Amino acid sequence: MKIAVVGATGRTGRQVAEQALARGDDVIALARHPEALPRRGPGMVSAAADVLDRAVLAEALAGADAVVSALGIGASRQPTVVYSEGTANVLRAMDAHGIRKLAVISAVPAGPRAEQPFLQRRMIIPILERVFGASYDDMRRMEALLRGSDLDWVCLRPPRLVSKKPAGRYRLDASRPLPRSAQHHLRRPGHRPAGLPRPPRPLPPGRIRRQLTPAAPVPATTGGTHA
């Protein structure tokens, strides 16, 4: 499989590219400054592409079988359209090339607050909204675009990403929250999970990658939001 990684120079994007190559996939690494990427051998090609440039992005995605978007704007508090307009351009490019599978990253606060445990709902998320509310608003616009798409998509809402090695075993359930899990799952048909039983734990980018990349080729895990 050839996987296009959008935002390949970021922490998560690099993990996606590295581990996809390690399992034998080919990678198209897309970034505004692909020269920052280390050379990874013949299985990876890089391309300069800004997700807000529709024409360049469409050209860069040619030949991909699936797309993983690791877009992010870091800790910026400024209003943004990178998530929504960037994803809209990705969806258009995928449609033009007949690419069906897409995985993206959102964030727990972008999801319905009622689904969160009491502590997150009443204290943590309101504080985060005051600081990063502009980013979460654009993530919500991105998720709305995905729900209106007929592609096979999956959207992860991690609570927080940290620079640590991945630990534990990967688990996925699209029908219900997992006990003591950092994530719950909302599939495209409209499944709305209940709140998590415990506060979510921060996830290392390597573990996020293990959820993003398998979602591309496995139909059973596509078509919904995983938070």
PyMOL commands that set and color helices and strands:
alter all, ss='L'
color gray80, all
select helices_A, chain A and resi 11-22+34-36+54-60+82-97+108-110+113-115+118-147+205-215+219-221
alter helices_A, ss='H'
color red, helices_A
select strands_A, chain A and resi 2-6+26-31+44-48+66-69+101-105+152-156+185-187+224-226
alter strands_A, ss='S'
color yellow, strands_A
deselect
rebuild
show_as cartoon
